[in-house]
Amino acid sequence: MSDSTVKKVSSKTAPKGDMGQTYLVSGKRLSMRLWENEKPQTDVSNRRDYETVGYVMNGRAELVIEGQTIKLEPGDSWLVPAHAEHSYRILEPFTAVEATAPPAQVHGRDEAKA
């Protein structure tokens, strides 16, 4: 029998990640985060054990993945494969939804900050 537990997380009370993203919900197979009006900043380059997909609602950013720069604007979506070296550079206030599989918070990775 599958797990039918319903989870609801308010973005007002959800924990924050190291770049300010809000952890919306996390399940056994994926997690979802919200970047809401994030200020311009640059993330350090990293590799993750999980796959990431995202969708830009507002603002502009650059995703540098394996040496290739991809400009992200409203309506764009992206995919970062597991283990790919990447970083984000937010160019102007940025709002996007991001999902990871398996969940980013598995084994303490990307642990949310209170």
ZADOTOR-493782 format. One record per residue (C-alpha): residue number from 1; x, y, z. Coordinates in nm, 2 decimals, decimal comma. Layout:
! residues N
{k = NUM&x = X&y = Y&z = Z};
...
END
This chain:
! residues 114
{k = 1&x = 0,00&y = 0,00&z = 0,00};
{k = 2&x = 0,14&y = 0,34&z = -0,09};
{k = 3&x = 0,19&y = 0,62&z = 0,16};
{k = 4&x = -0,12&y = 0,85&z = 0,13};
{k = 5&x = 0,00&y = 1,11&z = 0,39};
{k = 6&x = -0,08&y = 1,46&z = 0,28};
{k = 7&x = 0,19&y = 1,72&z = 0,36};
{k = 8&x = 0,13&y = 2,09&z = 0,35};
{k = 9&x = 0,41&y = 2,34&z = 0,42};
{k = 10&x = 0,35&y = 2,72&z = 0,44};
{k = 11&x = 0,63&y = 2,92&z = 0,28};
{k = 12&x = 0,60&y = 3,16&z = 0,57};
{k = 13&x = 0,72&y = 2,90&z = 0,82};
{k = 14&x = 0,93&y = 2,67&z = 0,61};
{k = 15&x = 1,30&y = 2,65&z = 0,68};
{k = 16&x = 1,56&y = 2,83&z = 0,47};
{k = 17&x = 1,86&y = 2,70&z = 0,28};
{k = 18&x = 2,21&y = 2,85&z = 0,25};
{k = 19&x = 2,12&y = 3,07&z = -0,05};
{k = 20&x = 1,79&y = 3,18&z = 0,10};
{k = 21&x = 1,57&y = 2,92&z = -0,07};
{k = 22&x = 1,26&y = 2,80&z = 0,12};
{k = 23&x = 1,22&y = 2,43&z = 0,16};
{k = 24&x = 0,85&y = 2,37&z = 0,07};
{k = 25&x = 0,81&y = 2,00&z = 0,11};
{k = 26&x = 1,02&y = 1,68&z = 0,11};
{k = 27&x = 0,90&y = 1,33&z = 0,05};
{k = 28&x = 1,07&y = 0,99&z = 0,00};
{k = 29&x = 1,14&y = 1,05&z = -0,37};
{k = 30&x = 1,18&y = 1,43&z = -0,41};
{k = 31&x = 1,19&y = 1,76&z = -0,24};
{k = 32&x = 1,07&y = 2,11&z = -0,36};
{k = 33&x = 1,22&y = 2,45&z = -0,28};
{k = 34&x = 1,12&y = 2,80&z = -0,35};
{k = 35&x = 1,36&y = 3,09&z = -0,44};
{k = 36&x = 1,15&y = 3,40&z = -0,37};
{k = 37&x = 1,28&y = 3,74&z = -0,47};
{k = 38&x = 1,64&y = 3,63&z = -0,39};
{k = 39&x = 1,89&y = 3,91&z = -0,41};
{k = 40&x = 2,18&y = 3,91&z = -0,65};
{k = 41&x = 2,45&y = 3,67&z = -0,53};
{k = 42&x = 2,69&y = 3,40&z = -0,65};
{k = 43&x = 2,69&y = 3,04&z = -0,53};
{k = 44&x = 3,01&y = 2,84&z = -0,50};
{k = 45&x = 3,06&y = 2,56&z = -0,75};
{k = 46&x = 2,95&y = 2,22&z = -0,63};
{k = 47&x = 2,84&y = 1,87&z = -0,72};
{k = 48&x = 2,53&y = 1,71&z = -0,58};
{k = 49&x = 2,42&y = 1,34&z = -0,55};
{k = 50&x = 2,08&y = 1,43&z = -0,68};
{k = 51&x = 1,91&y = 1,56&z = -0,99};
{k = 52&x = 1,76&y = 1,91&z = -0,99};
{k = 53&x = 1,50&y = 2,07&z = -1,21};
{k = 54&x = 1,37&y = 2,42&z = -1,19};
{k = 55&x = 1,13&y = 2,68&z = -1,34};
{k = 56&x = 1,19&y = 3,06&z = -1,34};
{k = 57&x = 0,89&y = 3,27&z = -1,25};
{k = 58&x = 1,06&y = 3,61&z = -1,22};
{k = 59&x = 1,40&y = 3,77&z = -1,24};
{k = 60&x = 1,72&y = 3,66&z = -1,41};
{k = 61&x = 2,01&y = 3,43&z = -1,32};
{k = 62&x = 2,29&y = 3,23&z = -1,48};
{k = 63&x = 2,35&y = 2,86&z = -1,42};
{k = 64&x = 2,71&y = 2,75&z = -1,49};
{k = 65&x = 2,71&y = 2,38&z = -1,55};
{k = 66&x = 3,02&y = 2,18&z = -1,65};
{k = 67&x = 3,17&y = 2,51&z = -1,78};
{k = 68&x = 2,87&y = 2,61&z = -1,99};
{k = 69&x = 2,67&y = 2,92&z = -1,89};
{k = 70&x = 2,30&y = 2,91&z = -1,93};
{k = 71&x = 2,09&y = 3,23&z = -1,89};
{k = 72&x = 1,77&y = 3,18&z = -1,69};
{k = 73&x = 1,47&y = 3,41&z = -1,75};
{k = 74&x = 1,10&y = 3,40&z = -1,67};
{k = 75&x = 0,94&y = 3,10&z = -1,83};
{k = 76&x = 1,27&y = 2,91&z = -1,86};
{k = 77&x = 1,33&y = 2,57&z = -1,70};
{k = 78&x = 1,65&y = 2,38&z = -1,63};
{k = 79&x = 1,79&y = 2,05&z = -1,54};
{k = 80&x = 2,12&y = 1,98&z = -1,35};
{k = 81&x = 2,20&y = 1,61&z = -1,37};
{k = 82&x = 2,33&y = 1,43&z = -1,06};
{k = 83&x = 2,71&y = 1,48&z = -1,00};
{k = 84&x = 2,73&y = 1,77&z = -1,26};
{k = 85&x = 2,96&y = 2,05&z = -1,14};
{k = 86&x = 2,74&y = 2,37&z = -1,13};
{k = 87&x = 2,68&y = 2,71&z = -0,96};
{k = 88&x = 2,42&y = 2,98&z = -0,98};
{k = 89&x = 2,46&y = 3,35&z = -1,02};
{k = 90&x = 2,15&y = 3,55&z = -0,94};
{k = 91&x = 2,16&y = 3,87&z = -1,15};
{k = 92&x = 1,84&y = 4,04&z = -1,03};
{k = 93&x = 1,57&y = 3,96&z = -0,77};
{k = 94&x = 1,49&y = 3,59&z = -0,86};
{k = 95&x = 1,18&y = 3,38&z = -0,80};
{k = 96&x = 1,19&y = 3,01&z = -0,91};
{k = 97&x = 1,06&y = 2,67&z = -0,80};
{k = 98&x = 1,32&y = 2,39&z = -0,78};
{k = 99&x = 1,27&y = 2,01&z = -0,73};
{k = 100&x = 1,53&y = 1,75&z = -0,65};
{k = 101&x = 1,52&y = 1,38&z = -0,67};
{k = 102&x = 1,61&y = 1,21&z = -0,45};
{k = 103&x = 1,53&y = 1,47&z = -0,19};
{k = 104&x = 1,80&y = 1,73&z = -0,13};
{k = 105&x = 1,77&y = 1,69&z = 0,25};
{k = 106&x = 1,85&y = 1,31&z = 0,24};
{k = 107&x = 2,15&y = 1,23&z = 0,47};
{k = 108&x = 2,18&y = 1,59&z = 0,58};
{k = 109&x = 2,27&y = 1,73&z = 0,24};
{k = 110&x = 2,16&y = 2,09&z = 0,19};
{k = 111&x = 2,03&y = 2,08&z = 0,54};
{k = 112&x = 1,78&y = 2,37&z = 0,59};
{k = 113&x = 1,87&y = 2,64&z = 0,83};
{k = 114&x = 1,62&y = 2,76&z = 1,08};
END
